[in-house]
Amino acid sequence: MSTNENTKYTDANSVPKPILFIARVLQFISPALATKFAIYLFKKPIRYKTPKHELDMDKQSKQQTVHIKSLKKDIRVYSYGKASKKILLVHGWSGRGTQLVSIADALLAQGYMTISFDAPAHGKSATKTTMMPEFVSCIHQLEKEFGPFEAAIGHSLGAMALLSAVKEGFRIKKLVILGAGDSINDIIKMFVEKMKLKPVIGTRMKRIFFDILSFDIENYSGNISAKEVKIPTLVFHDENDTDVPVSSSKNIRQNLEDSELIITQNLGHRRILKDEKVIAKILDYLS
């Protein structure tokens, strides 16, 4: 959830100074206004231009617009390859449906087909704001329209969404998660620190999210969802990940019934998606 593909999530220097100035002024004038502004930014991902190495997948995929009924929102869905065995790929915050291209290419070579999507407010999908529960809603509808899936692979917030989806009944044989976030409360806390706002703004944000969802958003935390995940799960995290600490995956792994944790080095939060050894392990795990 960093503001660009390389900056540390908690690095306040990554936030444009005008945004920090507005946040401070609103906090001084009215905590309620500051909270409203913070929630808007918290729900607004950045849309990045598709990198060159993802363009082939973008061109070769069959793309279609799918209406997510429960959200009343349209998303872009990518069908990559043609095979009876299907794998669902779920990107992270400010990602795209083609972000896991290296993994997708390897899966195609092994006889799989991948289904991926641009979550609401991401990539080519409509609307400007979203939250993780909307990722989960997309997963459930794509299962109905494109499933069944052999397995699913998720990165960062997409990994958290898959854990929640499996907890809610998403039926797959195996799950692979990379760089998964854990506590929603910790994510909000880091966001508030990044915005240089007072902790009370975070408390207010959580109260508003509770009013919107009618339950504690912390229920979407990775370690909580993991308690209900009974299928084999392969967990990757890099010890040098500066966006999401490796402790997140360690916490999640403790609550998984059947899992394997692999800690990599010097791959960070995104290069882990392209690493040949990581991809080879994923293929071996799914075979």
C-alpha positions as CSV (number, residue, x, y, z in Angstrom):
1,M,0.0,0.0,0.0
2,S,2.9,2.3,-0.6
3,T,2.5,5.4,-2.7
4,N,4.8,4.1,-5.4
5,E,6.3,0.7,-6.4
6,N,9.5,1.2,-4.4
7,T,8.8,3.4,-1.4
8,K,8.4,2.1,2.1
9,Y,4.8,2.2,3.3
10,T,5.5,4.0,6.5
11,D,7.9,6.6,4.9
12,A,6.1,9.9,5.3
13,N,8.5,11.4,2.8
14,S,6.6,9.5,0.1
15,V,3.4,11.5,0.7
16,P,3.2,14.7,-1.4
17,K,3.8,17.7,0.8
18,P,0.5,19.4,-0.2
19,I,-1.4,16.3,1.0
20,L,0.4,16.4,4.3
21,F,-0.3,20.1,4.6
22,I,-4.0,19.7,3.9
23,A,-4.2,16.8,6.4
24,R,-2.6,19.0,9.2
25,V,-4.8,21.9,8.5
26,L,-7.9,19.8,8.6
27,Q,-6.8,18.1,11.8
28,F,-6.4,21.6,13.4
29,I,-9.8,22.8,12.1
30,S,-11.8,19.7,12.6
31,P,-10.8,16.1,13.5
32,A,-14.0,15.0,11.7
33,L,-12.9,16.6,8.4
34,A,-9.4,15.2,8.8
35,T,-10.9,11.7,9.3
36,K,-13.1,12.1,6.2
37,F,-10.0,13.2,4.2
38,A,-7.9,10.3,5.5
39,I,-10.6,7.7,4.7
40,Y,-10.8,9.1,1.1
41,L,-7.1,8.7,0.7
42,F,-7.0,5.3,2.4
43,K,-9.6,4.0,-0.1
44,K,-8.0,5.5,-3.2
45,P,-5.3,3.3,-4.8
46,I,-2.8,4.8,-7.3
47,R,-3.2,3.5,-10.9
48,Y,0.2,2.8,-12.4
49,K,0.9,2.5,-16.1
50,T,1.2,-1.1,-17.2
51,P,5.0,-2.0,-17.2
52,K,6.5,-3.3,-20.5
53,H,7.0,-6.8,-19.1
54,E,3.2,-7.1,-18.5
55,L,2.2,-6.0,-22.0
56,D,2.2,-9.4,-23.6
57,M,-0.2,-10.8,-21.1
58,D,-2.3,-7.7,-21.5
59,K,-2.5,-8.2,-25.3
60,Q,-2.8,-12.0,-25.3
61,S,-5.5,-12.2,-22.6
62,K,-9.2,-12.4,-23.4
63,Q,-10.6,-9.4,-21.6
64,Q,-14.1,-8.7,-20.5
65,T,-16.1,-6.5,-18.2
66,V,-17.8,-8.3,-15.4
67,H,-20.5,-6.6,-13.2
68,I,-20.1,-7.4,-9.5
69,K,-23.7,-7.4,-8.4
70,S,-23.1,-7.1,-4.7
71,L,-21.0,-4.0,-5.3
72,K,-22.8,-2.5,-8.3
73,K,-19.4,-2.1,-9.8
74,D,-17.7,-3.2,-13.1
75,I,-14.3,-4.8,-13.2
76,R,-11.9,-5.9,-15.9
77,V,-11.3,-9.7,-16.0
78,Y,-8.4,-11.4,-17.8
79,S,-8.6,-15.0,-19.1
80,Y,-5.1,-16.1,-20.0
81,G,-4.5,-19.3,-21.9
82,K,-6.9,-22.1,-22.6
83,A,-7.0,-25.1,-20.3
84,S,-9.5,-27.0,-18.1
85,K,-7.4,-26.4,-15.0
86,K,-7.8,-22.8,-13.8
87,I,-5.8,-20.8,-11.3
88,L,-7.2,-17.5,-9.9
89,L,-4.6,-14.7,-9.5
90,V,-5.3,-11.7,-7.2
91,H,-3.1,-8.6,-7.2
92,G,-2.3,-6.3,-4.3
93,W,-3.1,-2.7,-3.5
94,S,-2.4,-0.4,-6.5
95,G,-1.7,-3.5,-8.6
96,R,-3.2,-4.9,-11.8
97,G,-4.6,-8.1,-13.2
98,T,-1.4,-8.6,-15.2
99,Q,0.9,-8.0,-12.2
100,L,1.6,-11.7,-11.6
101,V,2.6,-12.2,-15.2
102,S,5.8,-14.2,-14.5
103,I,3.8,-16.6,-12.4
104,A,1.0,-16.7,-15.0
105,D,3.4,-17.5,-17.9
106,A,5.0,-20.4,-15.9
107,L,1.5,-21.8,-15.1
108,L,0.5,-21.6,-18.8
109,A,3.6,-23.6,-19.7
110,Q,2.5,-26.3,-17.2
111,G,-1.0,-26.6,-18.8
112,Y,-2.9,-24.2,-16.6
113,M,-5.2,-21.3,-17.5
114,T,-5.2,-18.2,-15.3
115,I,-8.1,-15.9,-14.4
116,S,-7.2,-12.5,-13.0
117,F,-8.9,-9.1,-12.6
118,D,-8.4,-5.5,-12.0
119,A,-10.0,-4.9,-8.6
120,P,-12.4,-1.9,-8.3
121,A,-10.6,1.4,-8.7
122,H,-7.5,-0.5,-10.1
123,G,-6.2,-0.8,-13.6
124,K,-9.0,-0.7,-16.2
125,S,-11.8,-1.2,-13.7
126,A,-14.3,1.5,-12.9
127,T,-14.7,3.8,-9.8
128,K,-12.1,5.7,-7.9
129,T,-12.2,4.1,-4.4
130,T,-12.3,0.6,-2.9
131,M,-11.5,-1.5,0.2
132,M,-10.4,-5.0,0.7
133,P,-13.9,-6.4,1.3
134,E,-14.6,-5.5,-2.4
135,F,-11.7,-7.7,-3.4
136,V,-13.3,-10.6,-1.6
137,S,-16.7,-9.9,-3.2
138,C,-15.0,-10.1,-6.6
139,I,-13.4,-13.4,-5.8
140,H,-16.7,-14.9,-4.8
141,Q,-18.5,-13.8,-8.0
142,L,-15.6,-14.9,-10.3
143,E,-15.8,-18.3,-8.7
144,K,-19.4,-18.5,-9.8
145,E,-18.7,-17.3,-13.4
146,F,-15.3,-18.7,-14.1
147,G,-14.7,-21.5,-11.6
148,P,-14.1,-24.0,-10.3
149,F,-10.5,-23.1,-9.7
150,E,-7.8,-25.6,-8.8
151,A,-6.0,-23.1,-6.7
152,A,-5.5,-19.4,-6.1
153,I,-2.4,-17.2,-5.8
154,G,-2.5,-13.8,-4.1
155,H,0.0,-11.0,-3.4
156,S,-0.1,-8.5,-0.5
157,L,-3.6,-7.3,0.1
158,G,-4.8,-9.8,-2.6
159,A,-3.3,-12.5,-0.3
160,M,-5.4,-11.2,2.6
161,A,-8.5,-11.1,0.4
162,L,-8.0,-14.8,-0.6
163,L,-7.6,-15.8,3.0
164,S,-10.9,-14.1,3.8
165,A,-12.6,-15.6,0.7
166,V,-11.5,-19.1,1.7
167,K,-12.8,-18.5,5.2
168,E,-16.1,-17.5,3.7
169,G,-16.4,-20.6,1.5
170,F,-14.3,-20.0,-1.6
171,R,-13.6,-23.6,-2.8
172,I,-10.0,-24.3,-3.9
173,K,-7.6,-27.2,-3.4
174,K,-4.5,-25.2,-2.6
175,L,-3.6,-21.6,-1.8
176,V,-0.4,-19.7,-2.4
177,I,0.2,-16.2,-0.8
178,L,3.1,-13.9,-1.2
179,G,3.9,-10.8,1.0
180,A,0.6,-11.0,2.7
181,G,-0.5,-8.2,5.0
182,D,-1.9,-9.1,8.4
183,S,-3.6,-6.8,10.9
184,I,-6.0,-4.2,9.5
185,N,-5.5,-2.2,12.7
186,D,-1.8,-2.1,12.0
187,I,-2.3,-1.0,8.4
188,I,-4.5,1.8,9.5
189,K,-2.0,2.8,12.2
190,M,0.8,2.9,9.7
191,F,-1.3,4.9,7.3
192,V,-2.1,7.5,10.0
193,E,1.6,7.7,10.9
194,K,2.5,8.2,7.3
195,M,0.0,11.0,7.0
196,K,1.5,12.6,10.2
197,L,-1.9,12.6,11.9
198,K,-2.7,11.9,15.5
199,P,-3.6,8.4,16.6
200,V,-7.2,9.6,17.4
201,I,-7.8,9.9,13.6
202,G,-7.1,6.1,13.3
203,T,-9.6,5.4,16.0
204,R,-12.2,7.6,14.2
205,M,-11.5,5.8,10.9
206,K,-12.0,2.4,12.5
207,R,-15.3,3.6,14.0
208,I,-16.6,4.8,10.7
209,F,-15.5,1.6,9.0
210,F,-17.5,-0.3,11.6
211,D,-20.6,1.8,10.8
212,I,-20.2,1.1,7.1
213,L,-19.6,-2.7,7.4
214,S,-21.6,-3.4,10.6
215,F,-18.7,-5.4,12.0
216,D,-15.1,-4.8,13.0
217,I,-12.8,-4.5,10.0
218,E,-10.1,-6.3,11.9
219,N,-12.0,-9.5,11.1
220,Y,-10.4,-9.2,7.7
221,S,-6.9,-9.5,9.2
222,G,-4.8,-12.3,7.7
223,N,-4.1,-14.1,11.0
224,I,-7.9,-14.1,11.9
225,S,-9.0,-15.5,8.5
226,A,-6.2,-18.1,8.7
227,K,-7.9,-19.8,11.6
228,E,-10.6,-20.9,9.3
229,V,-8.4,-21.9,6.4
230,K,-8.0,-25.7,6.3
231,I,-6.6,-26.3,2.8
232,P,-2.8,-26.6,2.1
233,T,-1.3,-23.2,2.0
234,L,2.2,-22.1,0.8
235,V,3.3,-18.8,2.3
236,F,6.2,-16.7,0.9
237,H,7.6,-13.5,2.4
238,D,10.9,-11.7,2.0
239,E,12.8,-10.7,5.1
240,N,13.8,-7.5,3.4
241,D,10.2,-6.5,2.5
242,T,9.9,-2.8,3.5
243,D,6.2,-2.6,2.6
244,V,4.9,-5.4,4.7
245,P,7.0,-6.8,7.5
246,V,7.9,-10.5,7.4
247,S,6.2,-10.9,10.9
248,S,2.9,-10.6,9.1
249,S,3.3,-13.9,7.3
250,K,4.8,-15.5,10.5
251,N,1.6,-14.5,12.3
252,I,-0.6,-15.9,9.6
253,R,1.3,-19.1,9.3
254,Q,0.8,-19.8,13.1
255,N,-2.9,-20.0,12.5
256,L,-3.0,-22.1,9.3
257,E,-3.8,-25.7,9.7
258,D,-1.7,-27.1,6.9
259,S,1.0,-24.7,5.7
260,E,4.6,-24.2,4.7
261,L,6.4,-20.8,5.2
262,I,9.3,-19.9,2.9
263,I,11.3,-16.8,3.8
264,T,13.3,-15.3,1.0
265,Q,16.1,-12.7,1.0
266,N,16.7,-9.5,-0.9
267,L,13.6,-9.8,-3.1
268,G,11.5,-7.1,-1.4
269,H,7.8,-6.8,-1.8
270,R,7.5,-7.1,-5.6
271,R,10.5,-8.8,-7.1
272,I,9.4,-11.9,-5.2
273,L,6.7,-12.3,-7.9
274,K,9.4,-12.7,-10.6
275,D,11.9,-14.9,-8.8
276,E,12.6,-18.1,-10.7
277,K,13.2,-20.2,-7.5
278,V,9.9,-18.9,-6.0
279,I,8.0,-19.7,-9.2
280,A,9.5,-23.1,-9.4
281,K,8.4,-23.9,-5.9
282,I,4.9,-22.7,-6.6
283,L,4.7,-25.0,-9.7
284,D,6.0,-27.9,-7.7
285,Y,3.5,-27.2,-4.9
286,L,0.6,-27.1,-7.3
287,S,1.5,-30.2,-9.3
